[in-house]
Amino acid sequence: MSRVIRAALFQTAWTGDKESMIQVHEQAARDAAAQGAQVLCFQELFYGPYFCQVQDKAFYEYAEQVPDGPIVQRFQALARELGLVLILPVYEEEQPGVLYNTAAVIDADGSYLGKYRKHHIPQVPGFWEKFYFRPGNAGWPVFDTAVGKIGVYICYDRHFPEGWRALGLGGAEIVFNPSATSRGLSRYLWQLEQPAAAVANEYFVGAINRVGVEDLGDNDFYGTSYFVDPEGQFVGEVASDKETELVVRDLDLAKLREVRDRWQFFRDRRPDAYGPITAP
């Protein structure tokens, strides 16, 4: 039996200041809801530039408490108004000096369901993330939302199959992967890794990337956000590689059972043999 939800992704360029960036995302949420979307995910660190192109402690000011900070609470009110599940990738301050790259998950009634903290933190030119973030320590939560079971995996995490699998074992039906990735570094992997993860773990994936060149560095963020189904097929067109775009797609979650009944990847796992993967 069909079980269709309408899901959305939003990719955009840095506006130049935090407040206008927030307003752009508020309007995107309204536009998504007007198109019938029931769930929406924003890009990594959505209300700021990708400041990890530089190492500057001034950007610590972008961090706030989750869920008690003003941005999360502002979008909780918007989610409640629109009846929209929201995934908010934010900069989290647990306490001064303890900072995480985090996604807050807000249900359609505005309630805060919990957070995912990015596990894998890069430290390479143009992506100086260890200057800003501790590695995530809150596991691989799967959130039971108004539209189904949702997981989050943030940007650089996508290169590591273990977290994708943990989310599948946790029952995720859709995993959102908010990102900030540039042309020269990883473009050829962008339409390879997430579809492969969707197939291996038999769920839908929403991949989001920002667009444009920001004034902090040379990273050219190439957009091309998309949804992919459990067979590794794109759902509709891939978004622009240069322009702001709201991607709205219908996802039939009944396809998960169809694919799992056919391929049986979870049945044929061998966790008894996987010890070397986690050995120090």
C-alpha positions as CSV (number, residue, x, y, z in Angstrom):
1,M,0.0,0.0,0.0
2,S,1.3,3.4,-0.9
3,R,2.5,5.7,1.9
4,V,3.5,9.0,0.2
5,I,5.0,12.0,2.0
6,R,6.1,15.2,0.4
7,A,9.6,16.2,1.5
8,A,11.8,19.2,0.7
9,L,15.4,20.4,0.7
10,F,16.7,23.9,0.5
11,Q,20.0,25.0,-1.0
12,T,21.1,28.6,-1.0
13,A,24.0,31.1,-1.1
14,W,25.3,33.1,1.9
15,T,23.4,36.4,2.0
16,G,26.1,38.3,3.9
17,D,24.5,38.5,7.3
18,K,22.9,36.2,9.8
19,E,19.5,37.8,10.1
20,S,18.8,38.0,6.4
21,M,20.0,34.4,6.1
22,I,17.4,33.4,8.7
23,Q,14.7,35.3,6.9
24,V,15.6,33.5,3.6
25,H,15.1,30.2,5.3
26,E,11.9,31.2,7.0
27,Q,10.5,32.1,3.5
28,A,11.7,28.8,2.1
29,A,9.8,27.0,4.9
30,R,6.7,29.0,4.0
31,D,7.2,28.2,0.3
32,A,7.7,24.5,1.0
33,A,4.5,24.4,3.1
34,A,2.6,26.2,0.4
35,Q,3.7,23.4,-2.0
36,G,2.4,20.8,0.4
37,A,5.7,19.7,1.9
38,Q,5.5,18.0,5.2
39,V,9.2,17.9,6.1
40,L,12.1,20.2,5.2
41,C,15.8,20.1,5.8
42,F,18.2,23.0,5.5
43,Q,21.9,23.0,4.6
44,E,24.8,22.6,7.0
45,L,25.2,25.5,9.4
46,F,22.2,27.1,7.7
47,Y,22.1,30.6,9.1
48,G,25.8,31.5,8.5
49,P,28.6,31.3,6.0
50,Y,30.7,28.1,5.9
51,F,33.1,29.8,8.3
52,C,35.3,26.7,8.5
53,Q,37.2,28.0,5.4
54,V,39.1,30.0,8.0
55,Q,40.2,29.6,11.7
56,D,38.8,32.6,13.5
57,K,37.4,32.5,17.0
58,A,35.0,35.3,16.2
59,F,32.7,32.7,14.6
60,Y,32.2,31.1,18.0
61,E,29.5,33.7,18.4
62,Y,27.3,31.8,15.9
63,A,26.9,29.0,18.4
64,E,23.8,28.8,20.7
65,Q,22.2,26.4,23.1
66,V,20.1,23.5,21.6
67,P,17.1,23.6,22.0
68,D,17.0,26.7,24.2
69,G,18.7,29.1,21.8
70,P,16.8,31.8,19.9
71,I,17.1,30.4,16.4
72,V,15.9,26.9,17.4
73,Q,13.0,28.4,19.3
74,R,12.2,30.8,16.4
75,F,11.9,27.8,14.0
76,Q,10.0,25.7,16.5
77,A,7.3,28.4,16.4
78,L,7.4,28.4,12.6
79,A,7.1,24.6,12.4
80,R,4.1,24.8,14.7
81,E,2.5,27.5,12.5
82,L,3.1,25.6,9.2
83,G,2.6,22.0,10.5
84,L,6.0,21.2,9.0
85,V,8.7,18.9,10.3
86,L,12.1,20.8,10.3
87,I,15.7,19.6,10.4
88,L,17.9,22.6,11.5
89,P,21.7,22.2,11.1
90,V,23.1,24.6,13.6
91,Y,26.2,25.5,15.6
92,E,25.6,24.2,19.2
93,E,27.2,25.5,22.4
94,E,26.7,23.0,25.2
95,Q,28.8,25.3,27.4
96,P,31.5,27.8,26.7
97,G,34.3,26.1,24.8
98,V,32.2,22.9,24.2
99,L,30.8,23.3,20.7
100,Y,29.3,20.9,18.2
101,N,28.1,20.7,14.6
102,T,24.5,19.8,15.3
103,A,21.1,19.2,13.7
104,A,18.0,19.9,15.8
105,V,14.9,18.0,14.7
106,I,11.5,19.7,15.2
107,D,8.2,17.9,14.8
108,A,5.2,19.3,12.9
109,D,3.6,20.6,16.2
110,G,6.8,22.6,17.0
111,S,8.0,20.2,19.6
112,Y,11.7,19.5,19.9
113,L,12.5,15.8,19.3
114,G,16.2,15.8,19.8
115,K,19.5,16.4,18.1
116,Y,22.2,14.7,16.1
117,R,25.9,15.8,16.6
118,K,28.3,15.3,13.7
119,H,30.6,12.5,14.4
120,H,33.4,12.9,11.9
121,I,35.2,16.2,11.9
122,P,37.6,17.1,9.0
123,Q,40.7,19.2,9.3
124,V,42.0,20.0,5.8
125,P,42.6,23.2,3.9
126,G,39.2,25.0,3.4
127,F,37.5,22.7,6.0
128,W,39.2,23.6,9.3
129,E,36.4,22.0,11.4
130,K,38.4,20.8,14.3
131,F,39.0,24.4,15.2
132,Y,35.2,24.8,15.8
133,F,33.7,21.5,16.7
134,R,34.1,18.5,19.1
135,P,33.3,15.1,17.6
136,G,29.7,14.1,18.2
137,N,28.9,12.0,21.3
138,A,25.2,11.5,21.1
139,G,25.0,8.4,19.0
140,W,22.9,7.8,15.9
141,P,19.4,8.8,17.0
142,V,16.4,8.1,14.8
143,F,13.5,10.5,15.3
144,D,9.8,9.4,15.3
145,T,8.2,12.4,13.5
146,A,4.8,13.2,12.1
147,V,6.0,11.9,8.7
148,G,7.9,8.8,9.7
149,K,11.3,7.8,11.1
150,I,14.1,10.3,10.3
151,G,17.8,10.2,10.7
152,V,20.5,12.8,10.1
153,Y,24.1,12.4,9.0
154,I,26.1,15.7,8.4
155,C,28.4,16.4,5.5
156,Y,31.8,14.7,6.0
157,D,30.0,11.9,7.9
158,R,28.8,10.6,4.5
159,H,32.3,9.2,3.7
160,F,31.9,6.7,6.6
161,P,29.5,3.8,6.1
162,E,29.2,2.8,9.7
163,G,26.9,5.7,10.6
164,W,24.7,5.1,7.6
165,R,24.3,1.5,8.8
166,A,23.5,2.5,12.4
167,L,20.7,4.7,11.2
168,G,19.3,1.9,9.1
169,L,19.4,-0.5,12.0
170,G,17.7,2.2,14.1
171,G,14.7,2.1,11.7
172,A,15.3,5.2,9.7
173,E,13.1,5.6,6.6
174,I,14.7,8.9,5.4
175,V,18.2,10.1,6.2
176,F,19.0,13.8,5.6
177,N,22.6,14.7,4.8
178,P,23.0,18.5,5.1
179,S,26.4,19.5,3.7
180,A,28.8,22.2,2.6
181,T,31.1,20.7,-0.1
182,S,33.0,22.3,-2.9
183,R,33.7,21.4,-6.5
184,G,37.4,20.7,-6.5
185,L,37.3,18.5,-3.4
186,S,34.6,16.0,-3.8
187,R,32.1,16.7,-6.6
188,Y,32.7,13.3,-8.3
189,L,31.7,11.6,-5.1
190,W,28.5,13.6,-4.5
191,Q,26.2,11.5,-6.7
192,L,28.0,8.3,-5.8
193,E,28.1,8.0,-2.0
194,Q,24.6,8.9,-0.9
195,P,22.9,6.7,-3.6
196,A,25.1,3.8,-2.5
197,A,24.2,4.4,1.1
198,A,20.5,4.4,0.2
199,V,20.9,1.1,-1.5
200,A,23.1,-0.6,1.1
201,N,20.7,0.5,3.9
202,E,17.4,0.4,2.0
203,Y,16.0,3.9,2.9
204,F,15.6,7.3,1.2
205,V,18.3,9.9,1.4
206,G,18.0,13.7,1.1
207,A,21.4,15.3,0.2
208,I,21.7,19.1,0.6
209,N,24.6,21.3,-0.4
210,R,24.9,25.1,-0.4
211,V,25.8,27.1,-3.5
212,G,28.3,29.8,-4.5
213,V,31.6,31.2,-3.5
214,E,31.7,33.0,-0.1
215,D,34.0,35.9,0.9
216,L,35.9,33.7,3.4
217,G,37.7,31.5,0.8
218,D,37.8,29.9,-2.6
219,N,35.4,27.0,-1.9
220,D,32.9,26.8,-4.7
221,F,29.8,25.1,-3.3
222,Y,28.0,23.3,-6.1
223,G,24.5,22.7,-4.9
224,T,23.0,19.8,-6.9
225,S,20.8,18.8,-3.9
226,Y,18.6,15.7,-4.4
227,F,16.5,12.9,-3.1
228,V,17.4,9.3,-3.8
229,D,15.3,6.2,-3.2
230,P,16.2,2.8,-1.7
231,E,17.1,1.5,-5.2
232,G,19.6,4.3,-5.7
233,Q,17.5,6.2,-8.2
234,F,17.1,10.0,-8.1
235,V,13.6,11.1,-7.3
236,G,13.0,13.8,-9.9
237,E,15.7,16.1,-11.1
238,V,18.9,17.1,-9.3
239,A,18.9,20.7,-8.3
240,S,21.0,23.5,-9.9
241,D,24.7,23.6,-9.4
242,K,24.7,27.5,-9.1
243,E,21.3,28.8,-8.0
244,T,19.2,28.9,-4.9
245,E,16.6,26.2,-5.2
246,L,13.8,24.6,-3.1
247,V,13.6,20.9,-4.0
248,V,10.1,19.3,-3.3
249,R,9.5,15.6,-4.0
250,D,7.0,12.9,-3.2
251,L,8.5,9.9,-1.5
252,D,6.6,6.7,-1.3
253,L,7.8,5.1,1.9
254,A,6.1,1.8,1.0
255,K,9.0,1.3,-1.3
256,L,11.2,0.4,1.7
257,R,9.3,-2.8,2.4
258,E,9.3,-3.7,-1.3
259,V,13.0,-3.3,-1.6
260,R,13.8,-5.0,1.7
261,D,11.6,-8.0,0.8
262,R,13.5,-8.3,-2.5
263,W,17.2,-7.8,-1.4
264,Q,17.3,-8.9,2.2
265,F,20.5,-7.1,3.0
266,F,19.5,-6.8,6.7
267,R,18.8,-10.5,7.0
268,D,22.2,-11.4,5.5
269,R,24.3,-9.1,7.7
270,R,27.1,-10.8,9.7
271,P,27.7,-8.7,12.8
272,D,29.4,-11.6,14.4
273,A,32.2,-11.2,11.9
274,Y,32.6,-7.4,12.0
275,G,34.8,-7.0,15.1
276,P,37.8,-5.8,13.2
277,I,35.9,-2.8,12.0
278,T,35.7,-1.3,15.4
279,A,38.9,-2.7,16.8
280,P,41.4,0.1,17.9
